[in-house]
Amino acid sequence: MEAEQVVAPIEAGVVGPDSSLQGVRGWLLFFCVTLVFLNPLATFGIFGLSLFQLTPLFKSFPGLLILSTVDGLASLILMSFSVYAGVSLWRIRPGAVRLAKMFLVAGVVYLLISPLFMLLAGLPDGAAVSALPDAYLTAGRSLLYYAIWFNYLTTSKRVRATYGLQTPA
C-alpha cells in the first residue's frame, strides 16, 4: 500500500483548480455513510443472526462458543475501525484516505481468515470442511465491496481534490 502524497492542505473556502470536486459529497459521502452507519448495522445484524443460529450447538461443541466469541470480538474491532475511518474521511482529517484503505485491507484479511475458524470449532468430521465453500462464496461477494471502494479511493478525482492528494502515477 502506497503512502498518501499530500499536495497541499485543503482549507475551507479555498478555490483551486478542482474546487468543484472538493468536499464530502456524492460517492464519497455514500462511502462515509456505509462506514459509519451501514457497516455497524450489518455487523450487529450478522452477529445476532449467527448467535441465534449457533446457540443450540454451544453445549455440544464448546469450541464453537469460544470461536464465536473470538469472531464476534474481531467483528466489533473491525466495525470500530470502520466507524473511525468513516468519521476521519467525513471530517477531512489528515491521513483519512490511508486509514480508510487500511480498514479495507483489514476487512479483506478478516474475510479470508474468518471462515477457517470453523475448522477449529470441534465440529463433526467433515462438517466444517463441507461448509467452507459456502463461507468463501459469501466472503467473495463481500470482497467485491472492498475492491470497489479501494479502487474508488485510489482513482477518484473528488478524493484527490478533497484530501489534497497527488494524481496516482
Secondary structure by P-SEA (a helix, b strand, c coil): cccccccccccccccccccccccccaaaaaaaaaaccaaaaaaaaaaaaaaaaccccccccaaaaaaaaaaaaaaaaaaaaaaaaaaaaaacccaaaaaaaaaaaaaaaaaaccccccccccccccccccaaaaaaaaaaaaaaaaaaaaaaaaccaaaaaaacccccc
